[in-house]
């Protein structure tokens, strides 16, 4: 009976060794997978950092463009005010010129209605 018990113990030890070996192999595979996953995560983090930097630069460019557009809008507003003022001044000058030309055509530009005398 001791021989049978010894064989059973040996079989159990072999099974336990096999289980331990498989456990170690499984742990090695798991560690490899985790290492690969960590590398992928590191790469993803680096890509994300680069994307954030690009986004920051894009936001800075957009802010600069907004400032330039606002400055251009202010220039256009000021220009429109100048044009409107000039338009009003041109209308006033036009009225005065029309009045002047009408008076010159009628011969009444401060004189007596007769033209200059000719020297004989």
N, CA, C and O atoms as a MOPAC input file, in Angstrom:
PM7 MOZYME 1SCF
protein

 N      0.80200 1    -1.16800 1     0.00000 1
 C      0.00000 1     0.00000 1     0.00000 1
 C      0.86900 1     1.26400 1     0.00000 1
 O      0.45900 1     2.28800 1    -0.54700 1
 N      1.99800 1     1.21000 1     0.57300 1
 C      2.87100 1     2.36700 1     0.57700 1
 C      3.29400 1     2.74800 1    -0.83400 1
 O      3.43000 1     3.92800 1    -1.15700 1
 N      3.49600 1     1.75400 1    -1.65300 1
 C      3.88400 1     2.03000 1    -3.03300 1
 C      2.75800 1     2.78000 1    -3.74500 1
 O      3.02000 1     3.73600 1    -4.47500 1
 N      1.54600 1     2.37200 1    -3.54600 1
 C      0.40000 1     3.05400 1    -4.18300 1
 C      0.28600 1     4.48800 1    -3.67700 1
 O      0.03700 1     5.41200 1    -4.45200 1
 N      0.46700 1     4.66400 1    -2.39200 1
 C      0.38100 1     6.00400 1    -1.80800 1
 C      1.50800 1     6.87800 1    -2.35900 1
 O      1.30200 1     8.04400 1    -2.69700 1
 N      2.70400 1     6.28900 1    -2.44100 1
 C      3.85300 1     7.03600 1    -2.98300 1
 C      3.59200 1     7.43700 1    -4.42800 1
 O      3.91300 1     8.55900 1    -4.82100 1
 N      3.02100 1     6.54800 1    -5.22000 1
 C      2.69900 1     6.86400 1    -6.61800 1
 C      1.65400 1     7.97300 1    -6.69300 1
 O      1.73700 1     8.86400 1    -7.53800 1
 N      0.68300 1     7.90600 1    -5.80900 1
 C     -0.34500 1     8.95400 1    -5.79800 1
 C      0.26900 1    10.31200 1    -5.42100 1
 O     -0.02600 1    11.34000 1    -6.03100 1
 N      1.14400 1    10.28000 1    -4.38300 1
 C      1.82100 1    11.51500 1    -4.00100 1
 C      2.66100 1    12.05600 1    -5.15600 1
 O      2.67000 1    13.25800 1    -5.42100 1
 N      3.37000 1    11.14800 1    -5.84300 1
 C      4.18300 1    11.56900 1    -6.98500 1
 C      3.30900 1    12.16700 1    -8.09200 1
 O      3.67200 1    13.17000 1    -8.70700 1
 N      2.15500 1    11.54100 1    -8.33900 1
 C      1.22800 1    12.04500 1    -9.35200 1
 C      0.71200 1    13.43400 1    -8.95400 1
 O      0.61200 1    14.34400 1    -9.77700 1
 N      0.38800 1    13.56300 1    -7.65400 1
 C     -0.10600 1    14.86100 1    -7.16200 1
 C      0.99100 1    15.91800 1    -7.28200 1
 O      0.71900 1    17.04900 1    -7.68500 1
 N      2.23900 1    15.55300 1    -6.93200 1
 C      3.35400 1    16.49000 1    -7.05000 1
 C      3.56600 1    16.88800 1    -8.51700 1
 O      3.83500 1    18.05200 1    -8.81500 1
 N      3.44600 1    15.93100 1    -9.41400 1
 C      3.60400 1    16.23100 1   -10.84300 1
 C      2.51300 1    17.19500 1   -11.30000 1
 O      2.76800 1    18.13800 1   -12.04900 1
 N      1.31000 1    16.93800 1   -10.83900 1
 C      0.18200 1    17.81900 1   -11.18700 1
 C      0.43600 1    19.21900 1   -10.62500 1
 O      0.22600 1    20.21700 1   -11.31400 1
 N      0.88500 1    19.28600 1    -9.38200 1
 C      1.15300 1    20.59100 1    -8.76000 1
 C      2.28500 1    21.32600 1    -9.48500 1
 O      2.20700 1    22.53400 1    -9.70400 1
 N      3.36100 1    20.56900 1    -9.86300 1
 C      4.44300 1    21.19100 1   -10.62600 1
 C      3.92200 1    21.73900 1   -11.95200 1
 O      4.26800 1    22.85200 1   -12.35000 1
 N      3.08700 1    20.94900 1   -12.63400 1
 C      2.50000 1    21.36100 1   -13.91800 1
 C      1.64100 1    22.62100 1   -13.72500 1
 O      1.69800 1    23.55000 1   -14.53000 1
 N      0.85000 1    22.63700 1   -12.65400 1
 C      0.01200 1    23.81100 1   -12.37100 1
 C      0.89600 1    25.02100 1   -12.08400 1
 O      0.62300 1    26.11800 1   -12.57200 1
 N      1.95200 1    24.82900 1   -11.29500 1
 C      2.85500 1    25.94300 1   -10.97700 1
 C      3.54100 1    26.44900 1   -12.24400 1
 O      3.66200 1    27.65800 1   -12.44600 1
 N      3.99100 1    25.52200 1   -13.10100 1
 C      4.63500 1    25.90900 1   -14.35500 1
 C      3.67700 1    26.68300 1   -15.25100 1
 O      4.04000 1    27.70900 1   -15.82600 1
 N      2.46300 1    26.18800 1   -15.36200 1
 C      1.45500 1    26.90100 1   -16.17600 1
 C      1.15000 1    28.26700 1   -15.57500 1
 O      0.96600 1    29.24300 1   -16.30300 1
 N      1.09700 1    28.33800 1   -14.26600 1
 C      0.86400 1    29.62700 1   -13.60100 1
 C      1.97200 1    30.61100 1   -13.90700 1
 O      1.71900 1    31.78300 1   -14.18300 1
 N      3.22300 1    30.12000 1   -13.85700 1
 C      4.35500 1    30.99800 1   -14.18000 1
 C      4.29200 1    31.45800 1   -15.63300 1
 O      4.52800 1    32.62900 1   -15.93100 1
 N      3.97000 1    30.52800 1   -16.53800 1
 C      3.85800 1    30.88500 1   -17.96300 1
 C      2.72800 1    31.88900 1   -18.17700 1
 O      2.85200 1    32.83600 1   -18.95400 1
 N      1.64400 1    31.66100 1   -17.48200 1
 C      0.50900 1    32.58500 1   -17.59400 1
 C      0.89900 1    33.96700 1   -17.07800 1
 O      0.54800 1    34.98500 1   -17.67400 1
 N      1.62000 1    33.99000 1   -15.97500 1
 C      2.06300 1    35.26400 1   -15.41600 1
 C      3.02900 1    35.97000 1   -16.36700 1
 O      2.96200 1    37.18900 1   -16.52700 1
 N      3.92600 1    35.21100 1   -16.99700 1
 C      4.86400 1    35.79200 1   -17.96400 1
 C      4.09600 1    36.39600 1   -19.14600 1
 O      4.37800 1    37.51500 1   -19.57500 1
 N      3.11400 1    35.63400 1   -19.66800 1
 C      2.30100 1    36.14500 1   -20.78300 1
 C      1.53400 1    37.39000 1   -20.35900 1
 O      1.44100 1    38.36500 1   -21.10400 1
 N      0.99000 1    37.33700 1   -19.15300 1
 C      0.24100 1    38.48900 1   -18.64300 1
 C      1.15500 1    39.71200 1   -18.53200 1
 O      0.77800 1    40.81500 1   -18.92900 1
 N      2.35600 1    39.50900 1   -17.99200 1
 C      3.29900 1    40.62700 1   -17.85700 1
 C      3.69300 1    41.19500 1   -19.21100 1
 O      3.82100 1    42.40900 1   -19.36700 1
 N      3.88800 1    40.30600 1   -20.20300 1
 C      4.20200 1    40.78700 1   -21.56600 1
 C      3.05300 1    41.63100 1   -22.11300 1
 O      3.25800 1    42.70700 1   -22.67300 1
 N      1.84300 1    41.11200 1   -21.93500 1
 C      0.67200 1    41.87000 1   -22.41100 1
 C      0.57900 1    43.22000 1   -21.70900 1
 O      0.30100 1    44.23800 1   -22.34300 1
 N      0.80900 1    43.22500 1   -20.41500 1
 C      0.73800 1    44.48100 1   -19.66600 1
 C      1.82300 1    45.44900 1   -20.13500 1
 O      1.57900 1    46.64800 1   -20.26600 1
 N      3.01800 1    44.92200 1   -20.38600 1
 C      4.09500 1    45.78600 1   -20.89300 1
 C      3.70900 1    46.40400 1   -22.23300 1
 O      3.91200 1    47.59700 1   -22.45600 1
 N      3.14700 1    45.58000 1   -23.12900 1
 C      2.72300 1    46.10200 1   -24.43600 1
 C      1.61000 1    47.12900 1   -24.25900 1
 O      1.59100 1    48.16200 1   -24.92800 1
 N      0.69100 1    46.83300 1   -23.35600 1
 C     -0.41000 1    47.77100 1   -23.10700 1
 C      0.12700 1    49.09000 1   -22.54300 1
 O     -0.33200 1    50.16400 1   -22.93200 1
 N      1.09500 1    49.01000 1   -21.63000 1
 C      1.68800 1    50.22600 1   -21.08200 1
 C      2.41300 1    51.02400 1   -22.15400 1
 O      2.34600 1    52.25300 1   -22.16700 1
 N      3.10600 1    50.33100 1   -23.05300 1
 C      3.78200 1    51.03400 1   -24.14800 1
 C      2.76100 1    51.74600 1   -25.04100 1
 O      2.96000 1    52.89400 1   -25.43900 1
 N      1.66100 1    51.03900 1   -25.34700 1
 C      0.61200 1    51.65800 1   -26.15600 1
 C      0.02900 1    52.87300 1   -25.44100 1
 O     -0.23200 1    53.90200 1   -26.06500 1
 N     -0.17200 1    52.74900 1   -24.13600 1
 C     -0.70300 1    53.87500 1   -23.36900 1
 C      0.28900 1    55.04500 1   -23.36200 1
 O     -0.11000 1    56.20300 1   -23.48100 1
 N      1.58300 1    54.73400 1   -23.22100 1
 C      2.59200 1    55.79400 1   -23.26800 1
 C      2.56700 1    56.50500 1   -24.61500 1
 O      2.62900 1    57.73300 1   -24.67700 1
 N      2.47600 1    55.72900 1   -25.69400 1
 C      2.40900 1    56.32900 1   -27.02900 1
 C      1.14600 1    57.17000 1   -27.17400 1
 O      1.17700 1    58.26400 1   -27.73600 1
 N      0.03500 1    56.64400 1   -26.65900 1
 C     -1.22600 1    57.39000 1   -26.73500 1
 C     -1.12200 1    58.68800 1   -25.93400 1
 O     -1.62500 1    59.72600 1   -26.36400 1
 N     -0.46700 1    58.63000 1   -24.76100 1
 C     -0.28000 1    59.84100 1   -23.96900 1
 C      0.57000 1    60.86100 1   -24.71200 1
 O      0.26400 1    62.05400 1   -24.70200 1
 N      1.63600 1    60.39700 1   -25.35500 1
 C      2.49400 1    61.30900 1   -26.12200 1
 C      1.71600 1    61.93800 1   -27.27400 1
 O      1.83000 1    63.13700 1   -27.52900 1
 N      0.92100 1    61.11700 1   -27.97000 1
 C      0.10400 1    61.65300 1   -29.06200 1
 C     -0.88700 1    62.67700 1   -28.52800 1
 O     -1.12200 1    63.71300 1   -29.14900 1
 N     -1.45900 1    62.37700 1   -27.38200 1
 C     -2.42100 1    63.28700 1   -26.77800 1
 C     -1.74800 1    64.60100 1   -26.38700 1
 O     -2.31500 1    65.67700 1   -26.58100 1
 N     -0.53400 1    64.51100 1   -25.83500 1
 C      0.20100 1    65.73000 1   -25.48300 1
 C      0.48900 1    66.56800 1   -26.72400 1
 O      0.32600 1    67.78800 1   -26.70900 1
 N      0.92000 1    65.90500 1   -27.80100 1
 C      1.18500 1    66.64500 1   -29.04400 1
 C     -0.09700 1    67.27000 1   -29.57700 1
 O     -0.08800 1    68.40100 1   -30.06100 1
 N     -1.19500 1    66.53300 1   -29.48600 1
 C     -2.48200 1    67.07500 1   -29.95700 1
 C     -2.89200 1    68.27700 1   -29.10500 1
 O     -3.41100 1    69.26100 1   -29.63400 1
 N     -2.66600 1    68.20500 1   -27.80200 1
 C     -2.98600 1    69.33900 1   -26.93100 1
 C     -2.15000 1    70.55800 1   -27.29100 1
 O     -2.65800 1    71.67900 1   -27.32100 1
 N     -0.85900 1    70.33700 1   -27.56400 1
 C      0.00100 1    71.45600 1   -27.94800 1
 C     -0.45600 1    72.07200 1   -29.26600 1
 O     -0.48100 1    73.29300 1   -29.42200 1
 N     -0.82400 1    71.19200 1   -30.22800 1
 C     -1.33000 1    71.71300 1   -31.50300 1
 C     -2.61000 1    72.51400 1   -31.27800 1
 O     -2.80700 1    73.57000 1   -31.87800 1
 N     -3.46400 1    72.00600 1   -30.41700 1
 C     -4.72700 1    72.69200 1   -30.13500 1
 C     -4.46300 1    74.04100 1   -29.47200 1
 O     -5.12400 1    75.02800 1   -29.79300 1
 N     -3.50500 1    74.08900 1   -28.55400 1
 C     -3.15600 1    75.35900 1   -27.90600 1
 C     -2.65400 1    76.36500 1   -28.93200 1
 O     -3.04600 1    77.53200 1   -28.91300 1
 N     -1.77700 1    75.90100 1   -29.83500 1
 C     -1.26900 1    76.81000 1   -30.87200 1
 C     -2.40700 1    77.27400 1   -31.78500 1
 O     -2.45500 1    78.43800 1   -32.18200 1
 N     -3.31100 1    76.36600 1   -32.11100 1
 C     -4.44800 1    76.73900 1   -32.96700 1
 C     -5.32700 1    77.77100 1   -32.26000 1
 O     -5.81000 1    78.71000 1   -32.89100 1
 N     -5.53500 1    77.60000 1   -30.95600 1
 C     -6.33000 1    78.57300 1   -30.21000 1
 C     -5.64500 1    79.93100 1   -30.17600 1
 O     -6.30400 1    80.96500 1   -30.27900 1
 N     -4.31400 1    79.93000 1   -30.03000 1
 C     -3.58200 1    81.20100 1   -30.03600 1
 C     -3.70800 1    81.88600 1   -31.39300 1
 O     -3.90000 1    83.09900 1   -31.47600 1
 N     -3.59500 1    81.07900 1   -32.46700 1
 C     -3.75200 1    81.66500 1   -33.80300 1
 C     -5.16600 1    82.20600 1   -33.99000 1
 O     -5.35100 1    83.26900 1   -34.58400 1
 N     -6.16300 1    81.47900 1   -33.48600 1
 C     -7.54800 1    81.93200 1   -33.61500 1
 C     -7.76400 1    83.23200 1   -32.84500 1
 O     -8.44700 1    84.13600 1   -33.32800 1
 N     -7.18100 1    83.32800 1   -31.64000 1
 C     -7.30500 1    84.56100 1   -30.85900 1
 C     -6.65500 1    85.72900 1   -31.59400 1
 O     -7.19900 1    86.83200 1   -31.63100 1
 N     -5.48900 1    85.47500 1   -32.17500 1
 C     -4.80500 1    86.52800 1   -32.93000 1
 C     -5.65300 1    86.94600 1   -34.13200 1
 O     -5.79100 1    88.13500 1   -34.41900 1
 N     -6.21600 1    85.96700 1   -34.82500 1
 C     -7.06900 1    86.27500 1   -35.97300 1
 C     -8.29300 1    87.07600 1   -35.52800 1
 O     -8.69900 1    88.01500 1   -36.21200 1
 N     -8.88100 1    86.71000 1   -34.38900 1
 C    -10.02400 1    87.46100 1   -33.87400 1
 C     -9.64800 1    88.90400 1   -33.57300 1
 O    -10.40900 1    89.82300 1   -33.87400 1
 N     -8.46200 1    89.10600 1   -32.97400 1
 C     -8.01100 1    90.47000 1   -32.68300 1
 C     -7.82300 1    91.25800 1   -33.97000 1
 O     -8.19400 1    92.42800 1   -34.05600 1
 N     -7.24100 1    90.60100 1   -34.96800 1
 C     -7.02500 1    91.29900 1   -36.24600 1
 C     -8.35200 1    91.63300 1   -36.91100 1
 O     -8.52100 1    92.72100 1   -37.46100 1
 N     -9.28600 1    90.70200 1   -36.86100 1
 C    -10.60500 1    90.95600 1   -37.45400 1
 C    -11.28900 1    92.10700 1   -36.73300 1
 O    -11.90500 1    92.96400 1   -37.36700 1
 N    -11.18200 1    92.12700 1   -35.40000 1
 C    -11.78800 1    93.21600 1   -34.62700 1
 C    -11.14200 1    94.54800 1   -34.98900 1
 O    -11.83500 1    95.55500 1   -35.13400 1
 N     -9.81900 1    94.56000 1   -35.13500 1
 C     -9.13400 1    95.79400 1   -35.52100 1
 C     -9.57700 1    96.24100 1   -36.91100 1
 O     -9.78600 1    97.43200 1   -37.14500 1
 N     -9.71800 1    95.30000 1   -37.82300 1
 C    -10.17300 1    95.62300 1   -39.18000 1
 C    -11.59400 1    96.17500 1   -39.14200 1
 O    -11.91500 1    97.12300 1   -39.85900 1
 N    -12.45000 1    95.57700 1   -38.29900 1
 C    -13.82800 1    96.05700 1   -38.17400 1
 C    -13.84000 1    97.49700 1   -37.67200 1
 O    -14.60800 1    98.32500 1   -38.16100 1
 N    -12.98200 1    97.79200 1   -36.68900 1
 C    -12.92500 1    99.16000 1   -36.16500 1
 C    -12.44900 1   100.13000 1   -37.24000 1
 O    -12.95900 1   101.24600 1   -37.34500 1
 N    -11.46900 1    99.70400 1   -38.04300 1
 C    -10.99900 1   100.55900 1   -39.13200 1
 C    -12.10800 1   100.81700 1   -40.15000 1
 O    -12.27900 1   101.94000 1   -40.62500 1
 N    -12.85200 1    99.77300 1   -40.47800 1
 C    -13.95400 1    99.92700 1   -41.43800 1
 C    -15.00900 1   100.87000 1   -40.86800 1
 O    -15.52300 1   101.72900 1   -41.58400 1
 N    -15.33800 1   100.71600 1   -39.57000 1
 C    -16.31400 1   101.61700 1   -38.94800 1
 C    -15.83900 1   103.06900 1   -39.01400 1
 O    -16.60100 1   103.97000 1   -39.36600 1
 N    -14.56100 1   103.27900 1   -38.66900 1
 C    -14.01900 1   104.64200 1   -38.71300 1
 C    -14.04200 1   105.16700 1   -40.14700 1
 O    -14.38700 1   106.32600 1   -40.37500 1
 N    -13.68200 1   104.33600 1   -41.09800 1
 C    -13.70300 1   104.74200 1   -42.50500 1
 C    -15.10400 1   105.10500 1   -42.96700 1
 O    -15.29100 1   106.07700 1   -43.69800 1
 N    -16.08700 1   104.32300 1   -42.54000 1
 C    -17.47200 1   104.62100 1   -42.92800 1
 C    -17.91300 1   105.97000 1   -42.34200 1
 O    -18.61500 1   106.73200 1   -43.00600 1
 N    -17.50200 1   106.26500 1   -41.10300 1
 C    -17.85300 1   107.55300 1   -40.50300 1
 C    -17.22100 1   108.69300 1   -41.29700 1
 O    -17.85900 1   109.71600 1   -41.54500 1
 N    -15.96800 1   108.50800 1   -41.69100 1
 C    -15.28100 1   109.53600 1   -42.47600 1
 C    -15.98200 1   109.73000 1   -43.81500 1
 O    -16.18500 1   110.86100 1   -44.25800 1
 N    -16.35000 1   108.62700 1   -44.45600 1
 C    -17.04200 1   108.70600 1   -45.74900 1
 C    -18.37800 1   109.43100 1   -45.58900 1
 O    -18.74700 1   110.24800 1   -46.43200 1
 N    -19.09500 1   109.13700 1   -44.52100 1
 C    -20.39300 1   109.79300 1   -44.31400 1
 C    -20.19600 1   111.29700 1   -44.07100 1
 O    -20.95100 1   112.11800 1   -44.59200 1
 N    -19.17000 1   111.65100 1   -43.27400 1
 C    -18.88300 1   113.06100 1   -43.03500 1
 C    -18.49900 1   113.75000 1   -44.34100 1
 O    -18.97900 1   114.84400 1   -44.63700 1
 N    -17.63200 1   113.10400 1   -45.11900 1
 C    -17.20900 1   113.68100 1   -46.40100 1
 C    -18.39300 1   113.81600 1   -47.34500 1
 O    -18.49700 1   114.79700 1   -48.08100 1
 N    -19.27300 1   112.84300 1   -47.32400 1
 C    -20.45500 1   112.90100 1   -48.18600 1
 C    -21.30500 1   114.11900 1   -47.84700 1
 O    -21.77300 1   114.82300 1   -48.74200 1
 N    -21.50500 1   114.36700 1   -46.55100 1
 C    -22.28900 1   115.53600 1   -46.14000 1
 C    -21.57600 1   116.82400 1   -46.54800 1
 O    -22.21700 1   117.76600 1   -47.01600 1
 N    -20.26300 1   116.86900 1   -46.37500 1
 C    -19.50700 1   118.06300 1   -46.76800 1
 C    -19.55200 1   118.27200 1   -48.27300 1
 O    -19.65900 1   119.40600 1   -48.74000 1
 N    -19.47200 1   117.18600 1   -49.03400 1
 C    -19.53400 1   117.28400 1   -50.50000 1
 C    -20.89400 1   117.81700 1   -50.93100 1
 O    -20.97500 1   118.62900 1   -51.85300 1
 N    -21.96600 1   117.36800 1   -50.27300 1
 C    -23.30100 1   117.87800 1   -50.60700 1
 C    -23.38800 1   119.37700 1   -50.34200 1
 O    -23.94400 1   120.12600 1   -51.14500 1
 N    -22.83700 1   119.80600 1   -49.21400 1
 C    -22.87100 1   121.23900 1   -48.88900 1
 C    -22.07300 1   122.03900 1   -49.90500 1
 O    -22.53000 1   123.08600 1   -50.36500 1
 N    -20.88000 1   121.55700 1   -50.26100 1
 C    -20.05100 1   122.25000 1   -51.25200 1
 C    -20.75100 1   122.26300 1   -52.60000 1
 O    -20.71200 1   123.26800 1   -53.31000 1
 N    -21.39200 1   121.15500 1   -52.96000 1
 C    -22.10600 1   121.08400 1   -54.23300 1
 C    -23.22000 1   122.12600 1   -54.29000 1
 O    -23.40500 1   122.77900 1   -55.31600 1
 N    -23.95900 1   122.28400 1   -53.19900 1
 C    -25.03100 1   123.29100 1   -53.17300 1
 C    -24.45300 1   124.69700 1   -53.35300 1
 O    -24.99600 1   125.50700 1   -54.10500 1
 N    -23.36000 1   124.97800 1   -52.66300 1
 C    -22.74200 1   126.30800 1   -52.78400 1
 C    -22.22800 1   126.53900 1   -54.20200 1
 O    -22.36600 1   127.63300 1   -54.74900 1
 N    -21.62000 1   125.47500 1   -54.80600 1
 C    -21.12700 1   125.62100 1   -56.17600 1
 C    -22.27800 1   125.85500 1   -57.15200 1
 O    -22.18900 1   126.69900 1   -58.04400 1
 N    -23.35800 1   125.09600 1   -56.96900 1
 C    -24.52100 1   125.29700 1   -57.84000 1
 C    -25.02500 1   126.73800 1   -57.73000 1
 O    -25.32200 1   127.37300 1   -58.74200 1
 N    -25.11900 1   127.24300 1   -56.52100 1
 C    -25.58300 1   128.62000 1   -56.31900 1
 C    -24.61700 1   129.60000 1   -56.97700 1
 O    -25.04400 1   130.56400 1   -57.61300 1
 N    -23.33100 1   129.35900 1   -56.82600 1
 C    -22.32500 1   130.23100 1   -57.43300 1
 C    -22.43900 1   130.21000 1   -58.95400 1
 O    -22.42200 1   131.26000 1   -59.59700 1
 N    -22.55700 1   128.99700 1   -59.53700 1
 C    -22.64500 1   128.90100 1   -60.99400 1
 C    -23.91800 1   129.55100 1   -61.51900 1
 O    -23.90500 1   130.20000 1   -62.56500 1
 N    -25.00500 1   129.37800 1   -60.80100 1
 C    -26.25000 1   130.01100 1   -61.23000 1
 C    -26.11300 1   131.52800 1   -61.20500 1
 O    -26.58000 1   132.21900 1   -62.11100 1
 N    -25.48700 1   132.02400 1   -60.18800 1
 C    -25.31600 1   133.48300 1   -60.11300 1
 C    -24.37500 1   133.97400 1   -61.20900 1
 O    -24.57800 1   135.06500 1   -61.74100 1
 N    -23.37200 1   133.21000 1   -61.55300 1
 C    -22.44100 1   133.62600 1   -62.60400 1
 C    -23.13400 1   133.59800 1   -63.95300 1
 O    -22.86100 1   134.45500 1   -64.79400 1
 N    -24.02200 1   132.64100 1   -64.18900 1
 C    -24.73600 1   132.57200 1   -65.46100 1
 C    -25.70000 1   133.73400 1   -65.63700 1
 O    -25.91600 1   134.21700 1   -66.74800 1
 N    -26.25600 1   134.16000 1   -64.56300 1
 C    -27.20300 1   135.27500 1   -64.64400 1
 C    -26.50500 1   136.62000 1   -64.73400 1
 O    -27.14700 1   137.64300 1   -64.97400 1
 N    -25.22200 1   136.62400 1   -64.54600 1
 C    -24.48100 1   137.87300 1   -64.62200 1
 C    -24.57800 1   138.68700 1   -63.35600 1
 O    -24.20200 1   139.86000 1   -63.35400 1
 N    -25.04900 1   138.12900 1   -62.32200 1
 C    -25.21000 1   138.87000 1   -61.05900 1
 C    -24.20400 1   138.36400 1   -60.03600 1
 O    -24.57800 1   137.74500 1   -59.04100 1
 N    -22.99000 1   138.61800 1   -60.27300 1
 C    -22.02500 1   138.19400 1   -59.27200 1
 C    -21.43400 1   139.42500 1   -58.57800 1
 O    -20.22000 1   139.60600 1   -58.48000 1
 N    -22.33500 1   140.23400 1   -58.11900 1
 C    -21.90500 1   141.41400 1   -57.37700 1
 C    -21.76300 1   142.65200 1   -58.23800 1
 O    -21.53400 1   143.74300 1   -57.71500 1
 N    -21.88900 1   142.51200 1   -59.50300 1
 C    -21.75400 1   143.68200 1   -60.38400 1
 C    -23.12000 1   144.29100 1   -60.69000 1
 O    -24.11900 1   143.96500 1   -60.04900 1
 N    -23.14400 1   145.17500 1   -61.67400 1
 C    -24.38700 1   145.83000 1   -62.04300 1
 C    -25.09700 1   145.10400 1   -63.18500 1
 O    -26.09500 1   145.59300 1   -63.71200 1
 N    -24.59600 1   143.97900 1   -63.54900 1
 C    -25.23600 1   143.22800 1   -64.61500 1
 C    -24.59300 1   143.45800 1   -65.95800 1
 O    -24.86300 1   142.72800 1   -66.91200 1
 N    -23.73900 1   144.47100 1   -66.04700 1
 C    -23.02200 1   144.73100 1   -67.28200 1
 C    -21.64200 1   144.12900 1   -67.18100 1
 O    -21.04100 1   144.07900 1   -66.10800 1
 N    -21.16000 1   143.68200 1   -68.29300 1
 C    -19.83600 1   143.09400 1   -68.29400 1
 C    -18.77000 1   144.15500 1   -68.19600 1
 O    -19.10000 1   145.34100 1   -68.15800 1
 N    -17.53300 1   143.79200 1   -68.15400 1
 C    -16.44400 1   144.78800 1   -68.06000 1
 C    -16.38600 1   145.59300 1   -69.36400 1
 O    -16.63200 1   145.08400 1   -70.45700 1
 N    -16.05800 1   146.83500 1   -69.19500 1
 C    -15.96800 1   147.69500 1   -70.37800 1
 C    -14.71500 1   147.37400 1   -71.12500 1
 O    -13.67200 1   147.03600 1   -70.56500 1
 N    -14.86800 1   147.49800 1   -72.43400 1
 C    -13.71600 1   147.20900 1   -73.26300 1
 C    -12.88400 1   148.46600 1   -73.41400 1
 O    -13.40700 1   149.57200 1   -73.54900 1
 N    -11.63500 1   148.27700 1   -73.38800 1
 C    -10.80300 1   149.44700 1   -73.62800 1
 C    -10.75800 1   149.69800 1   -75.12100 1
 O    -10.55900 1   148.76500 1   -75.89900 1
 N    -10.94400 1   150.97800 1   -75.54400 1
 C    -11.00400 1   151.28700 1   -76.96900 1
 C     -9.75600 1   151.79800 1   -77.48600 1
 O     -9.65800 1   152.10300 1   -78.67500 1

